[in-house]
Amino acid sequence: MSYLDQQYREIITKAVIGKGRKFKQDTNTITPAHRPSSILGCWIINHIYQAKLTKKDTVEIRGSYDVNIWYAYNDNTRTEVVTEKVEYCDYVPLSIRDKHHIGDDCEVIAKVIQQPNCLECSIETHGNKIVVDVEREFIVEVIGETKICVKVDPNGKVHDDDEWDFDVSDDELDEIDPDFLDDYEEE
């Protein structure tokens, strides 16, 4: 007995066929123009990224951000801001995936859970470089075509568009207040 005899149908549709999540911590080393005496502040800005499916079970996220460090030098008598662009490449494994998807034409959606954020900024032990610990986190979804199987109700009713009553009755027309907008504007 085939699935058609049992009133099943296969439907091809777009659906989420893979999901993954990745938390990452990096350490970036920045070399300022002057030997730093102390760190006054650290900000990470201008985060951009792109995601693509590299294998059937991995999403590659390539991105960059700017690290801005305000530091003092010359025995804390002068200050300066050093800015450095940091590039990264993260691989997000798909922990959930549909092995029965159809074709290779997939769309990847990557969302930032945690923007790149400075955890700690300190002067290296030798004193001429600045070490920045950064965290970031992504979730990814892969959307593609897949096949679902549904059971058809043999007693189900197929509605004709003519069977639906979309006409407005006289009673419904009498209930309409033609001045309702005027009342709203007065308030």
C-alpha positions in Angstrom: 0.0 0.0 0.0 1.5 3.3 -1.0 1.3 6.6 0.8 -1.2 7.8 -1.8 -3.6 5.1 -0.9 -3.5 6.3 2.8 -4.3 9.9 1.7 -0.9 11.4 2.4 0.6 14.2 0.5 4.2 15.5 0.3 4.5 19.2 0.3 7.7 21.0 -0.7 8.2 24.3 1.3 10.8 26.7 2.6 11.6 26.1 6.2 14.5 26.5 8.8 16.7 23.5 8.0 19.5 24.3 10.3 20.3 26.3 13.5 23.5 27.0 15.4 24.9 29.2 18.1 28.5 30.4 18.8 30.0 32.3 21.7 33.5 33.4 21.2 36.2 35.2 23.3 39.3 36.6 21.6 42.4 38.4 22.8 43.6 41.3 20.6 47.0 42.9 21.0 47.1 46.6 20.0 50.4 48.5 19.6 50.0 52.3 20.4 52.3 55.0 19.2 53.6 55.7 22.7 54.4 53.5 25.7 51.2 53.4 27.7 51.2 54.4 31.4 47.5 53.6 32.1 44.3 52.7 30.3 41.5 55.3 30.6 38.9 53.5 28.5 38.2 51.0 25.7 35.3 50.9 23.3 34.4 48.6 20.4 32.4 50.2 17.6 31.5 49.8 13.9 30.8 46.0 13.9 30.0 44.6 10.5 29.7 41.0 9.4 28.5 38.6 6.7 27.5 35.0 6.9 27.5 32.1 4.4 27.0 28.4 4.4 30.4 26.8 3.8 29.6 23.1 4.3 26.3 21.4 4.9 26.8 21.7 8.6 28.8 24.9 9.2 28.2 28.6 8.7 31.1 31.0 8.3 30.8 34.5 9.7 33.4 37.0 8.6 33.4 40.4 10.2 35.3 43.3 11.6 35.1 45.9 14.4 37.1 48.9 15.5 38.8 48.9 18.9 39.3 52.4 20.4 41.6 52.7 23.4 42.0 55.9 25.3 45.3 55.7 27.2 47.7 57.9 29.1 51.4 58.0 28.4 54.5 59.9 29.4 54.0 59.1 33.1 50.3 59.9 32.9 50.9 63.5 31.7 49.5 63.0 28.1 46.6 61.1 26.6 45.8 59.7 23.2 43.3 57.4 21.5 44.5 54.5 19.4 42.1 52.9 16.9 42.7 49.5 15.3 40.4 47.5 13.0 40.2 43.9 14.0 39.0 41.3 11.5 37.7 37.8 12.5 36.3 34.6 11.0 34.0 32.4 13.2 32.7 29.0 12.2 29.3 28.2 13.6 28.4 24.5 13.6 24.8 23.7 13.0 23.6 21.8 16.0 20.1 21.3 14.5 19.8 20.4 10.8 17.3 18.8 8.5 19.1 16.0 6.6 16.3 15.7 4.1 16.4 19.2 2.6 16.2 19.6 -1.1 18.9 21.3 -3.2 21.8 23.5 -2.3 20.1 26.9 -2.6 20.0 28.1 1.0 19.7 31.4 2.7 21.7 32.1 5.9 20.4 34.5 8.6 22.9 35.5 11.3 21.9 37.5 14.3 24.1 39.0 16.9 23.2 37.9 20.5 26.2 39.8 22.0 27.8 42.6 20.0 31.7 42.5 20.3 32.3 43.8 23.8 35.4 44.6 25.8 35.8 42.3 28.8 39.2 43.6 29.9 41.8 46.0 28.6 45.2 46.0 30.2 48.8 46.9 29.5 51.0 43.9 28.5 53.6 42.9 31.1 56.5 44.3 28.9 54.6 47.6 28.9 54.6 48.6 25.2 51.4 46.9 24.0 47.8 46.8 25.1 45.8 43.6 25.4 42.0 43.6 24.8 39.8 40.7 25.7 36.6 40.7 23.6 33.5 38.6 23.6 30.8 38.1 20.9 27.9 35.7 20.2 25.8 34.8 17.2 22.9 32.6 16.4 22.4 31.4 12.8 19.5 29.9 10.9 19.7 28.3 7.5 16.6 28.4 5.4 16.0 26.1 2.4 13.6 23.8 0.7 12.4 20.7 2.5 9.7 18.1 2.1 6.9 17.6 4.7 4.3 14.8 4.6 0.7 15.6 5.6 -2.3 13.3 6.0 -5.3 14.3 4.0 -8.7 14.1 5.8 -10.9 12.0 3.4 -14.0 13.6 5.1 -12.6 17.1 4.8 -14.6 19.8 3.0 -13.2 21.8 0.1 -14.7 25.3 0.3 -15.6 27.1 -2.9 -15.1 30.9 -2.9 -18.7 31.3 -3.7 -19.7 29.5 -0.5 -18.2 32.3 1.7 -20.6 35.1 2.6 -18.6 38.3 2.3 -21.7 40.5 1.8 -22.5 43.2 4.4 -26.1 42.9 5.7 -28.4 45.9 6.2 -28.3 45.5 9.9 -24.5 45.7 9.8 -24.7 48.9 7.7 -27.1 50.5 10.2 -24.6 49.9 13.0 -21.9 52.0 11.3 -21.4 55.4 12.8 -20.5 57.8 9.8 -19.1 60.4 12.3 -16.7 58.1 14.1 -13.7 60.0 12.7 -15.1 63.4 13.8 -15.4 62.0 17.4 -11.8 60.8 17.3 -10.4 64.2 16.1 -12.2 66.1 18.8 -10.4 64.1 21.6 
